[in-house]
Amino acid sequence: MAKRRRVANLLGLAVLSALAHRPMHPYEMAAALRGWNKEHDMGIKWGTLYTVVGNLAKHGLIEELESSRQGRRPERTVYQITEAGREELIDWTRELLRVPHTEFPWFRAGLSVMAVLPPDDVAVLLADRLAAIRKEIATLQELHDRDSPQVPRLFLIETEYDLAMLRAEEGWIAALLDELTSGTFPGLAEWRAFHEAGGLSAEMKELAEEKITDI
C-alpha cells in the first residue's frame, strides 16, 4: 500500500534526486531536471517548484546551505538534501518500484464511454490514435538508438519502459480496430443499430439494466 508522504508531489521526488547530486538553488534544479527530461517522466508543473521546495524545507527534507546575490539579481538560496531527505528519496523510490499505483489514463476514460459514438466513428478515431502511437514509437526508438552507444542503459531504462508500453498499446488497438472493421466485435450490430435508431434496442436496454442491478 502506498505511504502517505509529507510532500506527495512527484516534483518533490525530482528535487530530492537533483539535490542528491549536489547542492543547488531552485533555478539550477529546474535546469538540471529539464536536462534529465524529468518533466516527461513525472508530469512536472514548473509553476509549483518554489512551493514544493518550501514544503521540502518545512518538513526537514532539504535545508538552506547559503544565500547569495549577484548585482541586481534576486537573492538566490542554495539548498542541500538532509539525511531525512535521503531516507525519503530512497524509501519513495523503493515504493514506486514495488507497489502498484492505481492510475486512470485519459485513454481508459475514453474507452469507458466510447459507446456514445457510432462504431465507425470510433474506428476512425482509433486509427488516428494508432498512427500517432506508431509515430511516437519511431521517434523514441530513434532517440534511444542515438543515445544508447554512449549513455549507460541505467539512464535509458524509462525510455525502454515507454517503448514497451506504447508497443503493447499499439498491438491492443490494432487488434480492436481489426474487430471493428471486420465486423467481428461482439455486439457490433446492436451498437450500430442504437445510433441509427437514436435509442437503445430492447436487448441493449435489458443488458444495461442488468449491469445497473448488479452494482
C-alpha positions in Angstrom: 0.0 0.0 0.0 1.3 3.5 -0.9 2.5 5.5 2.0 1.2 9.0 2.9 4.0 11.3 2.1 4.8 14.6 3.8 5.4 16.1 0.3 3.4 13.9 -2.1 4.0 15.9 -5.3 6.3 14.0 -7.6 8.2 17.2 -8.2 9.4 16.8 -4.6 10.9 13.4 -5.6 12.6 15.1 -8.6 14.0 17.9 -6.4 15.4 15.3 -3.9 17.0 13.4 -6.7 18.7 16.5 -8.1 20.0 17.6 -4.6 21.3 14.1 -4.1 23.9 15.0 -6.7 24.9 18.4 -5.2 23.5 21.5 -3.5 21.6 23.8 -5.9 19.4 26.8 -5.9 15.9 26.4 -7.5 16.9 27.8 -10.9 19.7 25.2 -11.1 17.3 22.4 -10.0 14.9 23.3 -12.8 17.7 23.4 -15.4 19.0 20.0 -14.2 15.6 18.4 -14.2 14.8 19.7 -17.7 18.2 18.4 -18.9 17.3 15.0 -17.5 13.9 15.1 -19.1 12.2 14.7 -15.7 9.2 16.7 -16.9 8.3 13.9 -19.2 9.0 11.2 -16.6 6.9 12.9 -13.8 4.5 15.3 -15.4 6.2 18.2 -13.7 4.3 21.6 -13.3 7.1 24.1 -13.1 4.9 26.7 -11.5 4.8 24.8 -8.3 8.6 24.4 -8.0 9.1 27.1 -5.3 6.1 25.9 -3.3 7.5 22.3 -3.4 11.0 23.5 -2.4 9.5 25.4 0.5 7.5 22.3 1.7 10.5 20.1 1.5 12.4 22.6 3.6 9.5 22.9 6.0 9.5 19.1 6.6 13.3 18.9 7.1 13.9 17.0 3.9 16.2 19.8 2.5 17.8 22.7 4.2 19.3 26.1 3.2 23.1 26.0 2.7 23.7 29.6 1.7 22.2 32.7 0.2 23.9 35.0 -2.3 23.1 37.9 -4.6 24.9 38.9 -7.8 24.4 42.5 -8.8 20.8 43.4 -9.1 19.6 39.8 -9.5 17.2 38.5 -6.8 18.8 36.7 -3.9 19.4 33.0 -4.6 19.2 30.4 -1.8 21.2 27.2 -2.3 19.6 24.1 -0.8 21.1 20.8 0.2 19.5 17.5 0.9 19.3 16.4 4.6 19.8 12.9 5.9 16.0 12.7 6.3 15.7 13.7 2.7 18.0 11.0 1.5 16.0 8.4 3.5 12.7 9.8 2.0 14.2 9.7 -1.6 15.3 6.0 -1.1 12.1 5.0 0.5 9.9 6.7 -2.1 11.9 5.2 -4.9 11.5 1.7 -3.4 7.8 2.2 -3.1 7.4 3.4 -6.7 9.2 0.3 -8.0 7.5 -2.1 -5.7 3.9 -1.0 -5.1 1.4 -0.9 -8.0 -0.4 2.5 -8.1 -4.0 2.9 -9.4 -3.8 5.2 -12.4 -6.6 6.5 -14.6 -5.2 7.3 -18.0 -7.3 9.6 -20.3 -7.5 6.8 -22.9 -9.1 4.4 -20.4 -11.7 7.1 -19.6 -12.5 7.4 -23.3 -12.8 3.7 -23.8 -15.3 3.5 -20.9 -17.7 5.8 -22.7 -17.0 5.1 -26.3 -20.5 3.6 -26.8 -21.8 7.2 -27.1 -20.1 7.3 -30.5 -21.1 5.2 -33.6 -18.7 2.3 -34.1 -17.5 3.6 -37.5 -16.5 6.9 -35.8 -14.7 5.0 -33.1 -12.8 3.1 -35.7 -11.6 6.3 -37.4 -10.5 7.8 -34.1 -8.6 4.6 -33.1 -6.9 4.6 -36.5 -5.8 8.2 -35.9 -4.5 7.2 -32.4 -2.7 4.2 -33.8 -0.9 6.3 -36.4 0.1 8.8 -33.7 1.4 6.0 -31.4 3.4 4.5 -34.2 5.0 7.9 -34.9 5.8 8.3 -31.3 7.4 4.8 -31.2 9.5 5.6 -34.2 10.7 8.9 -32.6 11.5 7.3 -29.3 13.3 4.4 -30.9 15.4 6.8 -32.9 16.4 8.7 -29.8 17.1 5.5 -27.9 19.3 4.2 -30.8 21.1 7.5 -30.9 21.8 7.7 -27.2 22.4 4.0 -26.3 26.0 3.8 -27.6 27.2 6.5 -25.2 24.6 6.5 -22.4 24.5 3.6 -19.8 21.3 1.6 -20.0 20.6 2.5 -16.4 19.8 6.1 -17.6 17.7 5.0 -20.5 15.6 2.4 -18.7 12.5 4.7 -18.6 12.7 5.1 -22.4 12.7 1.3 -22.7 9.6 1.2 -20.5 7.8 3.9 -22.6 8.6 1.9 -25.7 7.3 -1.3 -24.2 4.0 0.3 -23.1 3.5 2.0 -26.4 4.1 -1.2 -28.3 1.6 -3.0 -26.0 -1.0 -0.3 -26.7 -0.2 -0.4 -30.4 -0.9 -4.1 -30.5 -4.1 -3.9 -28.5 -5.5 -1.0 -30.5 -4.6 -2.7 -33.8 -6.5 -5.9 -32.7 -9.5 -3.9 -31.6 -9.5 -1.9 -34.8 -9.4 -5.1 -36.8 -12.5 -6.4 -34.9 -14.4 -3.2 -35.6 -13.5 -3.0 -39.3 -14.0 -6.7 -40.0 -17.4 -6.9 -38.1 -16.2 -9.5 -35.5 -16.6 -7.2 -32.5 -19.3 -8.7 -30.2 -22.5 -6.7 -30.2 -21.4 -4.5 -33.1 -24.7 -4.8 -34.9 -26.6 -3.7 -31.8 -24.2 -0.8 -31.2 -24.6 0.4 -34.7 -28.4 0.0 -34.6 -28.5 2.0 -31.3 -27.1 5.0 -33.1 -29.1 4.6 -36.3 -32.3 4.4 -34.3 -31.4 7.1 -31.9 -32.0 4.9 -28.9 -31.3 1.6 -27.2 -32.7 -1.6 -28.6 -34.7 -3.8 -26.3 -31.8 -6.2 -25.9 -29.3 -3.4 -25.1 -31.7 -1.9 -22.6 -32.0 -5.3 -20.9 -28.2 -5.6 -20.7 -27.8 -2.1 -19.4 -30.5 -2.7 -16.7 -28.8 -6.0 -15.7 -25.5 -4.2 -15.3 -27.1 -1.5 -13.1 -28.9 -4.1 -11.0 -25.6 -6.0 -10.4 -23.9 -2.9 -8.9 
